[in-house]
Amino acid sequence: MNKMLLIVILALLCVAGWWLLRDDPEAEVRDAHQALVQLLSKAEGEATGTTIVNARILQSMFANNCDVTGAAEMFAGSYTPEEMVSTTIRVQGMFLIVDLAFHEMVVEFPADDDAISRFTAVLVVKSQVEGELAETRNVISRMRNVDGKWLFSEFRLAKVPEAA
Protein backbone atom coordinates (compact mmCIF):
# COMPACT_ATOMS: atom_id res chain seq x y z
CA MET A 1 0.00 0.00 0.00
CA ASN A 2 1.24 3.44 -0.90
CA LYS A 3 2.56 5.48 2.09
CA MET A 4 0.64 8.57 0.99
CA LEU A 5 -2.63 6.61 0.78
CA LEU A 6 -2.02 5.20 4.26
CA ILE A 7 -1.43 8.71 5.66
CA VAL A 8 -4.63 10.00 4.01
CA ILE A 9 -6.65 7.07 5.43
CA LEU A 10 -5.22 7.64 8.94
CA ALA A 11 -5.98 11.35 8.72
CA LEU A 12 -9.56 10.63 7.64
CA LEU A 13 -9.99 8.15 10.51
CA CYS A 14 -8.69 10.75 12.98
CA VAL A 15 -11.10 13.38 11.67
CA ALA A 16 -14.01 10.89 11.78
CA GLY A 17 -13.08 9.91 15.36
CA TRP A 18 -12.90 13.53 16.43
CA TRP A 19 -16.28 14.23 14.80
CA LEU A 20 -17.95 11.28 16.54
CA LEU A 21 -16.42 11.91 19.98
CA ARG A 22 -16.56 15.69 20.18
CA ASP A 23 -18.92 17.47 22.53
CA ASP A 24 -21.95 18.72 20.65
CA PRO A 25 -23.93 21.22 22.76
CA GLU A 26 -27.00 20.95 20.55
CA ALA A 27 -27.04 17.16 20.91
CA GLU A 28 -26.65 17.51 24.68
CA VAL A 29 -29.58 19.94 24.86
CA ARG A 30 -31.75 17.71 22.67
CA ASP A 31 -30.81 14.66 24.76
CA ALA A 32 -31.75 16.52 27.96
CA HIS A 33 -35.18 17.33 26.49
CA GLN A 34 -35.67 13.70 25.46
CA ALA A 35 -34.69 12.54 28.95
CA LEU A 36 -37.15 15.05 30.43
CA VAL A 37 -39.95 13.62 28.24
CA GLN A 38 -39.17 10.11 29.44
CA LEU A 39 -39.03 11.11 33.10
CA LEU A 40 -42.26 13.12 33.02
CA SER A 41 -44.17 10.40 31.19
CA LYS A 42 -45.80 7.55 33.10
CA ALA A 43 -46.98 4.17 31.82
CA GLU A 44 -50.09 2.55 33.22
CA GLY A 45 -49.21 0.46 36.26
CA GLU A 46 -45.73 1.97 36.58
CA ALA A 47 -44.06 0.78 39.78
CA THR A 48 -43.46 3.15 42.69
CA GLY A 49 -39.77 2.25 42.59
CA THR A 50 -39.56 3.61 39.05
CA THR A 51 -41.10 6.88 40.20
CA ILE A 52 -38.53 7.20 42.99
CA VAL A 53 -35.57 6.52 40.67
CA ASN A 54 -36.97 8.93 38.06
CA ALA A 55 -37.44 11.61 40.74
CA ARG A 56 -33.77 11.50 41.71
CA ILE A 57 -32.68 11.84 38.09
CA LEU A 58 -35.25 14.56 37.39
CA GLN A 59 -34.10 16.64 40.36
CA SER A 60 -30.58 16.79 38.90
CA MET A 61 -31.88 18.32 35.63
CA PHE A 62 -33.00 21.70 36.99
CA ALA A 63 -31.12 24.86 37.91
CA ASN A 64 -31.46 26.20 41.46
CA ASN A 65 -34.41 28.22 40.21
CA CYS A 66 -36.69 27.23 37.33
CA ASP A 67 -39.47 29.57 36.17
CA VAL A 68 -42.68 28.32 34.55
CA THR A 69 -44.65 31.12 32.89
CA GLY A 70 -47.34 31.78 30.29
CA ALA A 71 -50.22 29.40 29.65
CA ALA A 72 -49.17 27.13 32.52
CA GLU A 73 -52.43 27.57 34.44
CA MET A 74 -52.00 26.49 38.06
CA PHE A 75 -48.37 25.42 37.50
CA ALA A 76 -46.96 28.90 36.84
CA GLY A 77 -44.33 29.96 39.32
CA SER A 78 -40.70 29.75 40.33
CA TYR A 79 -39.49 26.36 41.55
CA THR A 80 -36.46 24.75 43.16
CA PRO A 81 -35.44 21.34 41.79
CA GLU A 82 -37.11 19.68 44.77
CA GLU A 83 -40.36 21.56 44.13
CA MET A 84 -40.29 20.60 40.44
CA VAL A 85 -40.01 16.92 41.40
CA SER A 86 -42.70 17.19 44.06
CA THR A 87 -45.10 18.80 41.59
CA THR A 88 -44.29 16.17 38.96
CA ILE A 89 -44.96 13.28 41.34
CA ARG A 90 -48.21 14.88 42.50
CA VAL A 91 -49.43 15.34 38.91
CA GLN A 92 -48.36 11.85 37.83
CA GLY A 93 -50.27 10.41 40.81
CA MET A 94 -53.50 11.97 39.50
CA PHE A 95 -53.39 9.95 36.25
CA LEU A 96 -53.14 6.35 35.08
CA ILE A 97 -51.08 7.36 32.05
CA VAL A 98 -49.04 10.47 31.30
CA ASP A 99 -47.67 10.63 27.76
CA LEU A 100 -45.56 13.65 26.83
CA ALA A 101 -43.94 14.33 23.46
CA PHE A 102 -41.93 17.25 22.04
CA HIS A 103 -42.12 18.02 18.31
CA GLU A 104 -40.35 20.33 15.85
CA MET A 105 -37.58 21.43 18.21
CA VAL A 106 -35.29 24.28 17.21
CA VAL A 107 -32.27 25.00 19.44
CA GLU A 108 -30.40 28.33 19.55
CA PHE A 109 -27.35 29.39 21.55
CA PRO A 110 -27.37 33.13 22.40
CA ALA A 111 -24.21 32.46 24.46
CA ASP A 112 -21.92 29.47 25.04
CA ASP A 113 -23.61 28.66 28.35
CA ASP A 114 -27.19 29.53 27.32
CA ALA A 115 -29.53 27.44 25.15
CA ILE A 116 -33.05 28.36 24.05
CA SER A 117 -35.26 25.65 22.55
CA ARG A 118 -38.57 26.19 20.82
CA PHE A 119 -40.93 23.25 20.31
CA THR A 120 -44.49 22.00 20.47
CA ALA A 121 -45.37 19.85 23.48
CA VAL A 122 -48.25 17.40 23.36
CA LEU A 123 -49.48 16.00 26.68
CA VAL A 124 -51.97 13.15 26.76
CA VAL A 125 -53.25 11.92 30.12
CA LYS A 126 -55.69 9.19 31.04
CA SER A 127 -57.65 9.11 34.27
CA GLN A 128 -60.30 6.75 35.62
CA VAL A 129 -62.81 9.56 36.00
CA GLU A 130 -62.43 11.70 32.88
CA GLY A 131 -60.89 9.25 30.41
CA GLU A 132 -58.28 10.59 28.01
CA LEU A 133 -57.46 14.29 27.73
CA ALA A 134 -54.94 16.01 25.45
CA GLU A 135 -53.28 19.43 25.61
CA THR A 136 -50.89 21.07 23.17
CA ARG A 137 -48.63 24.02 23.97
CA ASN A 138 -45.89 25.92 22.17
CA VAL A 139 -42.95 25.98 24.55
CA ILE A 140 -39.76 27.96 24.88
CA SER A 141 -37.32 26.36 27.28
CA ARG A 142 -34.09 27.87 28.49
CA MET A 143 -31.13 25.86 29.71
CA ARG A 144 -27.93 27.07 31.36
CA ASN A 145 -24.64 25.22 31.26
CA VAL A 146 -23.49 25.00 34.87
CA ASP A 147 -20.20 23.19 35.54
CA GLY A 148 -20.43 21.38 32.21
CA LYS A 149 -24.03 20.21 32.63
CA TRP A 150 -27.08 21.66 30.87
CA LEU A 151 -29.82 22.50 33.42
CA PHE A 152 -33.38 23.66 32.77
CA SER A 153 -33.97 27.19 34.10
CA GLU A 154 -37.17 28.34 32.38
CA PHE A 155 -40.26 27.14 30.54
CA ARG A 156 -42.57 29.61 28.76
CA LEU A 157 -45.81 28.05 27.56
CA ALA A 158 -48.26 29.44 25.01
CA LYS A 159 -51.55 27.98 23.84
CA VAL A 160 -51.58 26.78 20.27
CA PRO A 161 -54.03 28.86 18.21
CA GLU A 162 -57.07 26.86 17.11
CA ALA A 163 -57.57 26.38 13.40
CA ALA A 164 -60.40 28.41 11.92
Secondary structure, 3 states (H helix, E strand, C coil): CCHHHHHHHHHHHHHHHHHHHCCCHHHHHHHHHHHHHHHHCECCCCCHHHHHHHHHHHHCCEEEEEEEEECCHHHCEEECHHHHHHHHHHHHHCCCEEEEEEEEEEEEEEECCEEEEEEEEEEEEEECCCEEEEEEEEEEEEEEEECCEEEEEEEEEEECCCCC
